[in-house]
Amino acid sequence: MSAARWHPGWADAQVDRDLDDPHALHYREEWLTAGDVAREVGSDRFSRLLELMETAAEPPELRFEFVSEVRGLDYVAEVRGEQNPSVA
């Protein structure tokens, strides 16, 4: 999270505990533009996040909330040019 704040277009980030599930965390980043989000999804930092997600005991939920739509791993695949996105 602290590394994100040095990337162009970063606006905010938060980590919250889930009150209903003590084993769950919610991590949120806000970016100024859709282009900033796309650049970040293509970054090495995001690659490391995907690797971390693959080690999770349960498949994590990944959501990109834009003003006009909500996307998931399909957005990652689109930005990165991958055919079949997956998180183990």
N, C-alpha and C positions, 0 to 999 in steps of 0.2 A: 504494500500500500504506500509506503513512504517513497518508493522509487517512482511511482506513478506521478507524483506531484511535480516532478522535474520534466515531464513529457509535455510537449506543446499541445495545448487544447484541454489539458486536465482542469477540471473545475472542483471536484470534491470526491472523497471516498469515505466509507464508513464500514465498520464491522459491528454487527449486533448479534447478541445471543437470541435464540428462539425460546421464549418463555414456555411454550408447549412441549418442546423437545430439547432437553439439556445437552444432547449430543450434536445439535445442529447449530451452525453459524450462518449468518447472512452477510455477505460481502457485496458492497455496492460501490461502483465508480460512476461519476458523472463527467461527461465530456461536452465541450462547447458545441461541436458540430458532428454530423454523421461521418464526415471525412476524418475527423480526429478519432472516432471510434474505429473506423476501418483501418487506419494506420496502426492503432494500438493492437487490434486483433492480428495484424500481420507481424507484430514485433516479437523479438526473442523473449521478452518478459511474459507475453501472453502464451508463448510456447511452453514456458516453464509452468505456468498456471494450468495449462491443459495436461501436462505430465502429472502434476499434483492431483488433479481431478481423477486421472486414471487409476490412482492408487487408493481412492476412497473405498471404504467398505461397502457403501451403497452408492449407486449412480447419483451424482449431484444434479441439481437443476441449474441450467444455465439459461439466462434470459437477457435479451437486449430490448429494452423498452424505448422505442422511439415515439415521437408525438403521434404518428399515424399508425403504428403497428408494433407488435411484440414478436420477436424472432428468437430462435434458439441456436442449436448447433448447425442448422442449415445456413445461418448467416456466417458462421465461422468458415464453413466449407466454401461458401460463395466468395468471401474475401480472400481466402487462402488458395482458391482454385483447386480444392479437393473434391473428389467424387463422392465418397461415403464417409461423412464425419461420424466419429464414434468416441465415446468415452467408456472405457471398460467398466 
